[in-house]
Each structure stands twice: as structure tokens, then as C-alpha cells.
């Protein structure tokens, strides 16, 4: 709850959303299991770039973009195992004098930062990055296609609400699933057997 409020208040302070929009979003988000930023993005209220810019300004952090094409030594990648990188959506960027810079979505994710500190013994310096940039880097630099575990798997979503369907579709597509959608059971049978 504290993280949700911090990010929400950041967005309000940055003038990206209003207090009323924040209150409505927090009410709608209840029970969804999604982070507030991801929820607002899926609803089309904000862009991921707006969240990253607001967080960077507020927390005095750097932003890294399009880094998948860079070169990262194996020793650096070994500091954050592929499974952890994938589950926590973090990517090791640089190690320097007892500090590990990592690309991360949420600078308030203290559990992940603590886990990295415990695992590496290094001070963790979070650098903000977009989800797609982190996923691209993981896909390119970790062996055995860390993200390809769901390749070839399809999921059919049947829901009459376009908003709910879009939320699920977006989340599952990010995880590498091919998503099929239908508005009701009859449509679902047609889609499943085509």
C-alpha cells in the first residue's frame, strides 16, 4: 500500500494525474494484484515513460534506455541469475568499486533490492528502465532464452468486458504467450477451434 501511495502521489505531484484520478484508480486496482503504474498504463491513463520520468525526477535517479544492444560480460550477468532477472525484472548494468548498477522498474521495490544486496554483497544502485527494455536485455543476454519458456503456448481469454480482457491480454503477452480473446463462450469455442 505504501508503494502504491508513493507512486500515486508522485504522479499527482508531477501533474500527470489528478488526485481524483488517483483515488478512482486505487479503488479499481484493489484485488487486481497489479502495481499501480502498470494498472494505470494498461487503462491508458498514463504511459510508462511518464511514470519513469516522474520517478527519476522525484528519486534523483538515472534512466537507461535501449541498452539491450550493449555488451555485458558473463561475470556481470552471473551476479543476477536469469531466473531472478526474469522474476524480478532487473538487469545488471555495471559493477564498479563495490556497487552494482541494475536496471529496475520500481525503485521502491525494497525486497528486490535487499535480495540483490544479500546475493551479491554489493551496494545496489537502481537505474530506472522500461519493462520492454529490461525484457529485451534479458532475452538477448541470458543463455537458453530465459523468456522463451512460454513460447508456443496459447491462452484463450473469455470476458465480456473489453477493459478486463485488455488487461489480461497485455499482461500475458508480456510473458510471451500468444493470447486469443473472445467476448463470450460461443465466440470462445469458435476462436478455440479455428
Buried (B, 14 or more C-beta within 10 A) or exposed (E): EEBBEBBBEBBBEBEBBEEEBBEBBBEEBEEBEBBBBBBBBBBEBBEBEBBBBBBBEBBEBBBBEEBBEEEBEEEBBEBBEBEBBBEBBBBBBBBEEEEBBBBBBBBBBEEBBEBBBEBBEBEBBBBBBBBEBBBBBBBBBBEEEBBEEEEEEEBBBBBEEEEEBBBBBEBBEBBBBEBBBBBEEEBBEEBEEE
